[in-house]
Amino acid sequence: MIGISKLSLGAGEEEAVLRVVRSGQLAMGLETQDAETEFSKRLGGVECIAVSNGTVAITLALAAMGVGPGDEVITTSFSFIGTVEPIIQLGATPIFADVDLRSANIGVDGIEALITSRTKVILPVHLYGRPVDLAAIRAIASKYNLAVLEDACQAIGASDANTGGIGSSGTAVFSFYGSKNIACGEGGLVTTDDRQLAERVRLLRSHGSIETYRHALVGYNARMTDLQAAILRIQLESLDRVTAGRRSNAAYYHESIHNDALFLPPGDDVTSVSCFHQFTLRLRSKADRDDLQAWTTEHEVETRAYYPYALSSHPVIEDLGLGARCDNADALSNVVLSIPVRESLSDDERKHVADVISGWEPSNS
Ligand SMILES: Cc1ncc(COP(=O)(O)O)c(C=O)c1O
């Protein structure tokens, strides 16, 4: 089976883990600081705060922005649940914007109508590694004096022609969970060009501690361990190669997959240079999606629906009375299917994937 995700770990990571084990310092040592410095260098000098995972990175960033009970956060209706849990856990209310069918990203045109006197933050997601139109979202935010927090958990290595590399300006969060383009098992990063915000995130990350056993606010234990950081530093060295490999596979699919029964994801445009965390097909119906998935499984290609439910229609969201009608997100949840695009695919493997998708005919047409 040609899998969707496969961790690439080698001698460098092995060596790094041994180095940490031998140092006797598994947490709060130099590895985490070095990882932060290296990410900062890569992202043009922004503040970088390494944390235990991407979900907690969102929590800390929102908390540092002052989000709490009574506030509203406008976000996409189509993402992983980790985008929205922090909003609810902080006592605020997620307001779901419908998505654009073609990109599956938040529909920028629908955001303004959702803004109220309670809105504090716009939280877009660069889904599948494809950046949203940040310049447009930032323009709306500044018109209404709102903060923007980018969920870039899937978008390390992506960029935007107007604003540069994702994470190099504004405030964003990344995830380094095992399935991400670069990974350390569990890990997250907050990046920001706002020094004061960075200081608040640092405080919140470690129990609100201002000096040893002296605490200025109620924080979290959200630190990254040195084991995670040491692996991540090696993974960061491979980011350009990984991104180029994924983009090359995506370009190959754009050229080589020919099938009128499905739509390929958009390629680059001026506001969006994707790192292709996923290469996601769009089918005409749920029956077709299920049919194609059965076909790919039969032909030893793993495919997955990211995501089979819209955020706005999960039982937990409906039970909390937070559900919203988001027709495009509901429609997409029935018709999306991601195929392997990872950089470690061999030429034969990616040709096989393209041939299998091109050779599929809907059985119910
Ligand atoms: C879009 C999105 N948001 C948030 C998260 C949460 O990140 P983590 O799993 O590191 O907590 C993920 C990844 O899993 C994600 O893909």
The ligand as an SDF file (V2000), in Angstrom:
LIG
                    3D

 16 16  0  0  0  0  0  0  0  0999 V2000
   -5.4070   22.5340   10.8290 C   0  0  0  0  0  0  0  0  0  0  0  0
   -4.9420   21.9730   12.1520 C   0  0  0  0  0  0  0  0  0  0  0  0
   -5.1600   22.6660   13.2630 N   0  0  0  0  0  0  0  0  0  0  0  0
   -4.7290   22.2260   14.4620 C   0  0  0  0  0  0  0  0  0  0  0  0
   -4.0380   21.0320   14.5820 C   0  0  0  0  0  0  0  0  0  0  0  0
   -3.6150   20.5980   15.9240 C   0  0  0  0  0  0  0  0  0  0  0  0
   -2.2490   20.3040   16.0150 O   0  0  0  0  0  0  0  0  0  0  0  0
   -1.7190   19.1950   17.0340 P   0  0  0  0  0  0  0  0  0  0  0  0
   -2.1700   17.8600   16.5380 O   0  0  0  0  0  0  0  0  0  0  0  0
   -0.2320   19.3490   17.0070 O   0  0  0  0  0  0  0  0  0  0  0  0
   -2.2890   19.5170   18.3660 O   0  0  0  0  0  0  0  0  0  0  0  0
   -3.7690   20.2760   13.4240 C   0  0  0  0  0  0  0  0  0  0  0  0
   -2.9850   19.0440   13.4160 C   0  0  0  0  0  0  0  0  0  0  0  0
   -3.1630   18.0240   13.8620 O   0  0  0  0  0  0  0  0  0  0  0  0
   -4.2520   20.7420   12.1820 C   0  0  0  0  0  0  0  0  0  0  0  0
   -4.0420   20.0380   11.0620 O   0  0  0  0  0  0  0  0  0  0  0  0
  1  2  1  0
  2  3  1  0
  2 15  2  0
  3  4  2  0
  4  5  1  0
  5  6  1  0
  5 12  2  0
  6  7  1  0
  7  8  1  0
  8  9  2  0
  8 10  1  0
  8 11  1  0
 12 13  1  0
 12 15  1  0
 13 14  2  0
 15 16  1  0
M  END
$$$$
